[in-house]
Amino acid sequence: MAEKKTPMRMCVACREMKSKKELIRIVRTPENEIKADLTGKASGRGAYICRSVQCLEKAKKIRALERALDKKIDEEVFLRLQKEICGE
């Protein structure tokens, strides 16, 4: 029996290819809300980022999430994403 392939995705900040389970999907919903999609199945435009605050800060600095999601992201959204990534 053939081995099942593990889906690989790229972090928008550090540009490393990692397995989909190692990354967090950030999604822009059809209602234009930006949130962390912990299930990986929410509808909308998505971008993947590592589970680290460093990658989130880098993505904020280089505006990688804004480009990937095609939407301006406010400071409070980054703070909420940081809390969701850290698991607070």
Phi, psi and omega per residue, in radians:
M1 nan 2.368 -3.082
A2 -1.261 2.571 3.100
E3 -1.278 2.529 3.123
K4 -1.386 2.330 3.122
K5 -1.268 2.470 3.037
T6 -1.648 2.228 -3.126
P7 -1.173 2.339 -3.134
M8 -1.906 2.466 3.096
R9 -2.352 2.793 -3.127
M10 -1.882 2.337 3.047
C11 -1.235 2.310 -3.102
V12 -1.244 -0.327 -3.099
A13 -1.597 -1.044 -3.064
C14 -1.568 -0.172 3.080
R15 1.115 0.437 3.088
E16 -1.598 2.451 3.051
M17 -1.460 2.209 3.116
K18 -2.414 2.898 3.101
S19 -1.202 2.638 -3.065
K20 -1.001 -0.571 -3.120
K21 -1.227 -0.404 -3.130
E22 -1.411 -0.265 -3.050
L23 -1.889 2.850 3.047
I24 -1.921 2.367 3.116
R25 -1.595 2.207 3.022
I26 -1.782 2.237 -3.006
V27 -2.161 2.477 2.944
R28 -1.788 1.932 -3.072
T29 -1.246 2.894 3.075
P30 -1.036 -0.350 3.094
E31 -1.536 0.180 -3.136
N32 1.131 0.505 3.041
E33 -1.698 2.411 3.130
I34 -1.863 2.214 -3.120
K35 -2.676 2.868 3.065
A36 -1.394 2.306 3.126
D37 -1.836 1.645 -3.069
L38 -1.278 -0.375 3.108
T39 -1.458 -0.456 -3.108
G40 1.383 0.213 -3.055
K41 -2.200 0.087 -3.116
A42 -1.185 2.564 -3.140
S43 -1.369 2.545 3.127
G44 2.296 3.129 -3.134
R45 -1.412 2.274 -3.045
G46 -2.146 2.736 3.040
A47 -2.461 2.604 -3.090
Y48 -1.887 2.527 3.134
I49 -2.515 2.604 3.116
C50 -1.111 2.770 3.118
R51 -1.456 0.898 3.129
S52 -2.411 2.585 3.125
V53 -1.194 -0.545 -3.137
Q54 -1.078 -0.759 3.123
C55 -1.183 -0.641 3.096
L56 -1.127 -0.735 3.114
E57 -1.123 -0.716 3.123
K58 -1.150 -0.723 3.120
A59 -1.092 -0.627 3.102
K60 -1.183 -0.769 -3.094
K61 -1.127 -0.775 -3.097
I62 -1.636 0.081 3.094
R63 1.032 0.596 -3.102
A64 -1.190 -0.712 3.128
L65 -1.173 -0.667 3.123
E66 -1.075 -0.727 3.121
R67 -1.198 -0.752 -3.091
A68 -1.175 -0.648 -3.101
L69 -1.649 -0.103 3.093
D70 0.996 0.789 -3.129
K71 -2.752 2.475 3.054
K72 -1.191 2.347 -3.094
I73 -1.973 2.211 -3.124
D74 -1.380 2.850 -3.126
E75 -1.081 -0.697 -3.115
E76 -1.158 -0.485 3.073
V77 -1.178 -0.726 3.096
F78 -1.114 -0.668 3.111
L79 -1.131 -0.727 3.114
R80 -1.139 -0.716 3.112
L81 -1.125 -0.658 3.125
Q82 -1.106 -0.702 3.103
K83 -1.160 -0.690 3.139
E84 -1.191 -0.652 3.141
I85 -1.218 -0.715 -3.136
C86 -1.308 -0.265 3.123
G87 1.395 0.496 3.139
E88 -1.438 nan nan
